[in-house]
Amino acid sequence: MLHSQIRQSMELHHWIQCQLDGLDIPNNTKTTLATSCFDVAIEYSNTITILVQSNLNGTSFALWRLVFEAYVRGVWLLDCAHESDISKYIDDTLNIQFNQLLEAIEQNEAYQEKTLSDLKNKHYKTMCSYTHCGIQQAGRRFTVSDGQPDYPPEDLIKVISLANILALLAAHRISTIANRLDLAIKIHDKFK
């Protein structure tokens, strides 16, 4: 089942890359920065699959948080950031906590169901533990019985699946930035 998930994920990422290649993105700072964040989320998601395929599972889990944060930052930059925020972002002096980004995003009608906050509330502590070598990461490094890493296939499938969902969401946002509603529909259909 894991090998099938890896294959499907690789095919999905190839498809996403083919769809997004050559899109005409409006040339302004806000859309360029947001698109960059979405592209990073897609790249990290693809990297998770490559790492699992290479049995580098600890690093794949560490990237899970980064996929989520890149997507959220892209949404915030595109939908919520003011010019002063953009300037601070560019200067790397923006001082807004992640929860504040989510709160601002979820004021928008498209995000009022609070799916992103739900994802954060359910998984963020675990994501941080993997990213910062907390107990989730260190505790799976070696098992007591055989000294081998303990990353069950169902957990690997879950991290690939969640990263792929975020990659599709990021690709969808890029397609709307490029005003390619036909492509947005094709990407939306991938969720079915």
N, C-alpha and C positions, 0 to 999 in steps of 0.2 A: 504494500500500500504506500509506503514512504517513497519508493522508487517511482511509482505512478504520480504521486504528488509533485516530486521533483521535476519529472518530465513535463507535466501539465504547467507547472510554474515557469519552466524555461520557455515553453511554447507561448505562454501568455506574455512574458516579457519581450520575446521576439516580436510578437504581434503589436504590443504597445509601441515598441521602438519604430516599427515600420509605419504605424499610423501617425506618429508624432513627427517623424523625420520630415523636415522641410516646411513645417507649418510657419505661416507668417504671423509672428507675434508683434503686436503694436509696440513701437519703439518709444516707450516712456519708462521712467524709473520704476514706478509702482508695479507695472505688469512685468517688467524684466526681473525685478527682485522676486516677485511672487512665483513667476514661472521657474526661476532658478531653484527656489525652495521645493516646488513640486517635482522638478527634475531630479533633485537630490533624493527626495523620498522614493522615487521610482528606482533610482540607481541603488540605493541602500536595500530596497526590497529585493532587487535582482541579486545583489551580493549575498543576502541571506540564503537564497536558494543555492548559489554557487558554493557557499561555505558549508552548508549541510551536505551537499553532494560530495564535498571534499572531506567530510567528517571533521570539520572544524566548528563543532556545534556551539561551544562556549561563545565564540565571537559572533556567531549568527544570532544568538539570543541577546548579546550586548547591543547589536544594531537595531533591535526591535524598537527600543525607545527612540532612537534617532529617526527612524522612519516616521513614527507618530509625530514627533516634534517638528520635523521638517514640513510635514503636511499642515499641521496646525499653524505654524509660522507663515506658510504661504497663504493660507486662508485669511489670517489676520492682516497680513500686508495688503492683500487685494481688497478685502471687504471692510476693514475697520481702521486701518492706519491713516492718520492725518499727515499732512506734509511735514510737520515738525517731528512726528514719529519716524517718518521715512529718513529724514536727515540724521536723527539720532541712530537709527539702525545702520545707516551707511557709515557713520562715525564710530560705530560699535560702542555707543554710550547709552543705548536704549535700556532703561531700567524698569521693565514691566515683567512681573512674575508670570509664570506659565498659567496659573489659575486665572489671572486677569485677562490673558489672551483668550482663554476659553469663554470667560464671562462675556467679553465683548463680542466674540463670534456668535455666541448663542443668543444675543439680542436680535440677530438677523433671523427673519422668518424661516429661511431654509435650514437653520440649525436649532430651532426652538425645541425640538424633541430632546435635545441635550445628549445626543448619541456620543459626541466626543467626550463630554464630561463623564458619561457612564463608562466609556472605555477607560478613561483615566482613573476613575474611582475603583474600577474592578482590577486593573492591571498595572497601574503606574508604579506602585511600590515594588512589585516584582520586576518590572522593567528596569527600575533604578538599581535594584539589587544585582541584576545581571550586568548592567553597564558599569557599575562601580565596584565590581568584585565583592559584592555582599554575600550573604549566606546562600542565596539561590545559585550564584556562580561557583563559589568555593565549595559548597556542599555537594555539588554534582560532579566536581572534578575527579574525585576518586571515591569509589565505594569501599566500604570496609571489607567486604567479602573477597573481591578480586582486584582491587586497586585500579579499576577501569572507570572512565567517565560514565556517568549515568544520565543519559538523555534519551528517555523512552521515545520510540517512534511517534506515538500519539502527540507528544509535546512538540516534536520537530514539525509534524504536520500542522499543528496549531499555529506555530510561529510563522511558518511559510504562508498559511492561509490568511492570517491577519495582516501580514505585510503585503500580500497580494491585493487584498481589499483596499488598503491605503494607496497602493500603486495605481489601482484603477480609479480611485477617487481623485488622485493627483492628475492622472491622464485626462480625466473628465474635465477638471478645472482648466487644464492647458487648452483643451479643445474649445472650451467656451471663450477663453481669452482670445483665441485665434478666430473667433466667430465662426467656428465650424460646427454648427448644430447637427449636421448629418453625422459627423464623427462622434459628437457627444451622445447621440442616440445609439450608435454602434457600441460605444464603450458601456453605456447604460445596459444594453442587452447582454453584455458579458456577466452581469450580476445574476442573471436568471439561471 
